[in-house]
Amino acid sequence: MQKLAPSATPVRIPQGNRWIGDVARAARAYKTSAASCTQSIVAAFLDALGWHEPMVLRASTAFTAGMFSSLTCGIHAGGMIIVGLVAGREDITDGLDGLLPSVQPAQKIVRRLDRRIGGHDCRQLTGVDFTDLEQAMAYHGSAAAEACTRRIHDGAEEIALVLKELDAAGELIIRPRPA
């Protein structure tokens, strides 16, 4: 494990299994009320980690609807934001060494999400071109939207499982919690 500065507060992955179901249910509830896949994932994990990080939530806004362009699935984007919060570098001058702790968790999450939810392409998963306002509006309340809400639940659960497994195996290099 990485040595932390004396004043640094390490990120702690919750213990036990209950939090995994809690984070999945919270992500689904956020998606139902807030309509953003990425923000639903991020908000649920911020809650589970006990963090109030409004700027992180704000930064995740533009990942909605596959970056508002039907590209990368927001579940994947949210997972990468969580990896960055847990294992990412805080100082860009740390160079490649600062990136390395996030590589394995990020790659594992992407592979597992692809298997669990069926891919990482928003348009392929939803059948919607979110650059077309009519399609985007018709999507809300549709069966495709409900399928995405189920994927949010499953994706949040999978992200939590990966973090727990890596932490238990001592393979998750925990970075200091953002101040």
SULTABEL-V331859 format. One record per residue. N is the residue number from 1. SS is DSSP state (alpha for helix, beta for strand, coil for the rest). OMEGA is omega in whole degrees, 0 to 359 (none if undefined). Layout:
((N:SS:OMEGA) (N:SS:OMEGA))
This chain:
((1:coil:180) (2:coil:174) (3:coil:181) (4:coil:173) (5:coil:183) (6:coil:182) (7:coil:183) (8:coil:176) (9:coil:182) (10:beta:173) (11:coil:178) (12:coil:173) (13:coil:180) (14:coil:180) (15:coil:179) (16:coil:183) (17:coil:185) (18:alpha:184) (19:alpha:181) (20:alpha:176) (21:alpha:179) (22:alpha:182) (23:alpha:179) (24:alpha:179) (25:alpha:179) (26:alpha:179) (27:alpha:178) (28:alpha:180) (29:alpha:177) (30:alpha:180) (31:alpha:180) (32:alpha:184) (33:alpha:189) (34:alpha:173) (35:coil:177) (36:coil:181) (37:alpha:183) (38:alpha:181) (39:alpha:178) (40:alpha:177) (41:alpha:183) (42:alpha:181) (43:alpha:180) (44:alpha:179) (45:alpha:175) (46:alpha:176) (47:alpha:183) (48:alpha:180) (49:alpha:178) (50:coil:183) (51:coil:170) (52:coil:186) (53:coil:184) (54:alpha:180) (55:alpha:176) (56:alpha:178) (57:alpha:178) (58:alpha:182) (59:alpha:181) (60:coil:183) (61:alpha:187) (62:alpha:176) (63:alpha:180) (64:alpha:177) (65:alpha:179) (66:alpha:182) (67:alpha:182) (68:alpha:182) (69:alpha:180) (70:alpha:181) (71:coil:184) (72:beta:178) (73:coil:180) (74:alpha:177) (75:alpha:177) (76:alpha:179) (77:alpha:178) (78:alpha:177) (79:alpha:180) (80:alpha:176) (81:alpha:179) (82:alpha:176) (83:alpha:179) (84:alpha:179) (85:alpha:183) (86:alpha:189) (87:alpha:185) (88:coil:178) (89:coil:178) (90:coil:184) (91:coil:184) (92:alpha:179) (93:alpha:174) (94:alpha:175) (95:alpha:183) (96:alpha:179) (97:alpha:179) (98:alpha:179) (99:alpha:189) (100:alpha:180) (101:alpha:181) (102:alpha:186) (103:alpha:183) (104:alpha:178) (105:alpha:181) (106:alpha:180) (107:alpha:180) (108:alpha:180) (109:alpha:180) (110:alpha:180) (111:alpha:183) (112:alpha:177) (113:alpha:178) (114:alpha:179) (115:alpha:188) (116:alpha:185) (117:alpha:173) (118:coil:178) (119:coil:182) (120:coil:181) (121:beta:184) (122:alpha:182) (123:alpha:180) (124:alpha:180) (125:alpha:186) (126:alpha:187) (127:coil:186) (128:coil:171) (129:coil:184) (130:coil:172) (131:coil:177) (132:coil:186) (133:alpha:179) (134:alpha:177) (135:alpha:181) (136:alpha:180) (137:alpha:179) (138:alpha:181) (139:alpha:182) (140:coil:182) (141:coil:181) (142:coil:175) (143:alpha:178) (144:alpha:178) (145:alpha:178) (146:alpha:176) (147:alpha:177) (148:alpha:179) (149:alpha:175) (150:alpha:178) (151:alpha:177) (152:alpha:179) (153:alpha:182) (154:alpha:180) (155:alpha:178) (156:alpha:178) (157:alpha:181) (158:alpha:177) (159:alpha:179) (160:alpha:179) (161:alpha:179) (162:alpha:180) (163:alpha:180) (164:alpha:180) (165:alpha:180) (166:alpha:179) (167:alpha:180) (168:alpha:180) (169:coil:182) (170:coil:183) (171:coil:179) (172:coil:179) (173:coil:186) (174:coil:176) (175:coil:175) (176:beta:177) (177:coil:177) (178:coil:181) (179:coil:none))
